[in-house]
Every structure is written in C-alpha cells, then in structure tokens.
Amino acid sequence: MAIAFDAASSSSQVSGTTLTWSHTCTGSNRFLIVSAYGGADGTDISGMTYAGVAMTFVAKAQYPANNSYVHVYYLIAPATGANNVVVSYTPNSRMAGVATSYTGVKQSGQPDSYNTKTQAGASTITQTTTVVATGCWGYAAEEGSNVTYATTIGQGVITTMRGGYDDAIGVGDSNGPIGTGSQTLGLGTAAPASHRGMVVLSFAPATGPTTIKTLNGVSVY
C-alpha cells in the first residue's frame, strides 16, 4: 500500500502557553506529524495532543543563535474528522506549528529513521537519514533565521513545502517514495546565510497485497 498526502494545517500566535488549531484527518492507515517552534531563550514544548490523545516525541534540533528549537511529534492512527492539535509550552512564548497527515502508513514501528542537525551561518542545511523500508516518504522540519518558509523550496529528496510561518517553522516532505539507504533531506536555501536547526525523518508504508492483474474488472492478487 502506497503512502499518500492527506492534509496540512498550521497556526501561530505572538505569545501564550498553549497553541491550538483544528486539523482534519481522513482515510485509512493514518499518520499525523506535528512540528512546532519551541520559542526562544529556553522556552520548551512540554507536549502535544491530537483529539486529546498524547503524541509521541521524535526529536528536537536547536537554532544555534539562541535556545529555541524545532520539535517533532507523531501519532499513529489519529482520529478521523476535524479535531484539535494542542501544543503546550513552558513558559509563555511565541508559538508556531504545522501539522501534516498521511494515509497508507504502517501502523507500528514509526518513524522508519530520523536524524537532526544544527548549523550556524550557512545558506543551506541538509542532513542524511538511513532509510530502511522500501516505499518510505521523507520529511523535514526546520527553524531558522532569514528564511521565508512559505516560499522556501525543498532540496535533496524533499520536494514539497507543506507549511511555514515567518522564520519560526517550515515543514516539507518528499511527496512520494524515496530510496533506501542514506538519503539527503533539506528544505531549501536562505539568503543571506542563516542559523538553522532541522529534524529529518522517514516513515514507512503499510504492508498490503499487491495487484497482479485485473480479470473481468476484478483485481486478482
């Protein structure tokens, strides 16, 4: 079964301790990823939920100019329909987040792989991750300066931006399967050179029957 993009949503606000927005999941073998800006000067994200269900932390990467981070969480089999994403912050902070959902994703053992990178004073940032399963999609979430994430173009296996806010958070994916082994992921180029932190990952497709042929309009496996 192949992975497919389902939906993307995002939200931001100047300050607060909770960032909440609605995201709608549909389809089968669902998978939800939420990435959020962790604030500056030591502000941290204490957790994320979707439809009241706690999401699982993957990793965070630091923006090297201060103590802000990009944080990445996921949820297997999120509830269908419109439900709230809730990101909790400690203490009060500037906030921004992007949610992306997918169908056709394996319902255990995710992510397939992940890695992080912190980089100072460069116009590009990429990181490799070692993809294990065939048919995985790649994903990248970044936080940095001097970047307009709404228009930043992907690089490496990342081809499609799914959302972003100012220089606080940007998210993209491969919009299709990538190869196995070491794969390079990155969101794009910033000018002038900037400080950036990034989390990259791969997620695997659900296993299922493969269509061999169609006989009188009926698929035979």
C-alpha positions in Angstrom: 0.0 0.0 0.0 1.4 3.4 -1.0 1.6 6.4 1.2 -0.5 9.4 0.2 -0.6 13.0 1.5 -3.9 13.8 3.3 -3.9 17.3 4.7 -1.8 20.1 6.1 -2.7 22.9 8.6 -0.9 25.4 10.7 -1.2 28.1 13.3 0.8 30.8 15.1 0.5 33.5 17.8 2.6 36.1 19.4 2.6 34.7 22.9 0.9 32.2 25.2 1.3 28.8 26.8 -1.0 26.8 24.5 -1.3 26.8 20.7 -4.5 25.2 19.4 -5.8 24.7 15.9 -8.1 22.3 14.0 -6.8 19.6 11.7 -8.8 17.1 9.7 -7.6 13.5 9.2 -9.3 11.2 6.7 -8.6 7.8 5.1 -7.1 4.6 6.3 -3.7 3.7 7.9 -3.4 7.2 9.1 -0.3 9.0 10.3 0.0 12.5 11.8 3.2 14.6 12.2 3.2 17.9 14.1 6.3 20.1 14.1 6.4 23.3 16.2 8.7 26.2 17.0 10.0 25.9 20.6 10.3 29.6 21.4 13.4 31.5 22.4 15.6 31.8 25.5 15.0 28.4 26.9 11.2 28.1 26.3 10.3 24.4 25.8 7.4 22.4 24.5 6.1 20.1 27.2 3.8 18.0 25.0 1.4 17.8 22.1 -2.0 16.1 21.7 -4.5 15.5 18.9 -8.2 14.9 19.7 -7.0 14.7 23.3 -4.5 11.8 22.6 -0.9 12.4 23.5 1.5 12.4 20.6 4.9 10.8 20.6 8.1 12.9 20.7 10.7 12.1 17.9 13.4 14.7 18.3 14.2 18.4 18.5 17.0 20.5 16.9 18.4 23.8 18.2 18.6 27.0 16.3 22.2 27.9 17.3 21.8 31.7 17.7 19.8 31.1 21.0 17.9 28.4 22.9 15.0 27.9 20.5 14.2 24.6 18.9 12.1 22.8 16.3 10.2 20.0 18.0 8.7 17.0 16.1 6.0 14.7 17.3 3.8 12.0 15.6 0.6 10.0 16.2 -0.3 6.7 14.6 -4.0 6.2 13.7 -5.2 9.7 14.7 -8.9 10.1 14.9 -10.8 10.9 11.7 -12.6 14.2 11.2 -11.8 17.7 12.5 -10.0 17.6 15.8 -7.7 20.0 17.7 -4.0 19.9 17.7 -2.8 21.3 21.1 0.8 22.3 21.7 1.8 23.1 25.3 4.6 25.5 26.1 6.5 26.3 29.3 6.8 29.2 29.9 4.9 31.9 27.9 6.4 32.0 24.3 6.0 33.0 20.7 4.4 29.9 19.1 4.0 28.4 15.6 3.2 24.8 14.4 2.5 22.8 11.3 0.5 19.5 11.1 0.6 17.1 8.2 -1.4 13.9 7.9 -0.9 10.9 5.6 -2.7 7.7 4.6 -1.3 4.3 3.7 1.3 4.4 6.5 2.5 1.4 8.6 0.7 1.4 11.9 3.7 0.5 14.1 7.4 1.0 14.3 7.5 4.6 13.1 9.4 6.6 12.2 11.4 4.4 9.9 14.5 6.6 10.6 15.4 10.1 11.8 18.3 12.5 12.4 18.9 16.1 13.5 21.3 18.9 12.6 22.2 22.3 14.0 24.1 24.6 11.7 25.4 28.2 12.1 25.9 30.8 9.4 25.1 28.9 6.2 22.7 29.5 3.3 21.7 25.8 3.1 21.3 23.0 5.6 20.8 19.3 4.7 21.0 16.1 6.8 21.1 12.4 5.9 19.0 9.7 7.4 19.3 6.0 6.7 16.1 4.8 5.3 15.3 1.1 6.0 11.9 0.2 4.4 11.0 0.3 0.7 8.4 2.9 -0.2 9.1 5.4 2.6 8.5 9.1 2.3 10.9 11.7 3.6 10.0 14.6 5.9 11.9 17.7 7.2 11.1 20.3 9.7 13.3 23.4 10.2 13.6 26.5 12.3 16.0 29.3 11.4 16.6 33.0 10.6 16.4 35.0 7.3 14.1 32.3 5.9 10.6 32.9 4.4 9.2 29.4 4.8 6.1 30.0 2.7 8.3 30.1 -0.4 11.3 28.1 0.5 11.8 25.2 -2.0 12.8 21.7 -0.9 16.2 20.1 -1.7 17.5 16.6 -1.7 14.5 14.2 -1.5 12.3 17.0 0.0 10.3 18.4 -2.9 7.1 20.0 -1.4 6.6 22.6 1.2 3.5 21.8 3.4 3.5 24.9 5.6 5.6 27.5 7.4 5.5 30.7 9.4 8.0 33.5 9.1 11.4 32.2 10.2 9.9 30.2 13.1 9.0 26.9 11.4 9.0 25.3 8.0 7.8 21.8 7.0 8.2 19.8 3.8 8.1 16.2 2.5 9.1 14.2 -0.5 5.5 13.9 -1.9 6.4 10.4 -3.0 8.5 7.4 -2.1 12.3 7.8 -1.7 15.1 5.3 -1.9 16.6 3.1 0.9 20.0 3.7 2.5 21.4 7.1 3.1 19.1 9.9 1.8 19.7 13.7 1.9 16.9 15.9 3.1 16.7 19.7 3.3 14.1 22.4 2.9 15.9 24.9 0.8 18.2 27.9 0.5 18.2 31.1 2.7 19.8 34.4 1.7 21.8 35.8 3.4 23.4 32.9 5.3 21.5 32.0 8.5 21.5 29.9 11.6 19.2 26.8 11.3 18.1 23.7 13.1 16.4 20.7 11.4 14.8 17.4 12.2 14.5 14.9 9.3 12.8 11.5 9.2 11.4 8.8 7.0 8.1 6.9 7.6 7.2 3.6 6.1 4.2 2.5 4.1 1.6 0.0 5.3 2.0 -3.5 4.1 -0.7 -5.0 1.9 -1.5 -7.1 -1.2 -0.1 -6.1 -4.5 -2.3 -6.1 -7.6 -1.0 -8.7 -10.1 -3.7 -8.3 -12.8 -7.3 -7.4 -13.4 -9.6 -10.1 -14.7 -13.1 -9.1 -15.9 -12.8 -5.9 -13.9 -11.8 -7.8 -10.7 -8.4 -7.3 -9.2 -6.5 -10.6 -8.7 -3.7 -10.8 -6.1 
